[in-house]
Amino acid sequence: MIKIIKKSLIITLLVTINIIVYIAKIIHNFYEENKSKIKKYSKNFYYVLKEELDK
């Protein structure tokens, strides 16, 4: 019984790690494709916050 539980936990752990790696790849690819847009929006956001703090 314990061997079955250990095997199922190992399989569950491997599946979970594979899912996390897949999600990380998706996020990384999205970031690489949209890097310039992200930088542009972050700069604009920075200047808007700076203006609001200066008021």
Buried (B, 14 or more C-beta within 10 A) or exposed (E): EEEEEEEEEEEEEEEEEEEEEEEEEEEEEEEEEEEEEEEEEEEEEEEEEEEEEEE
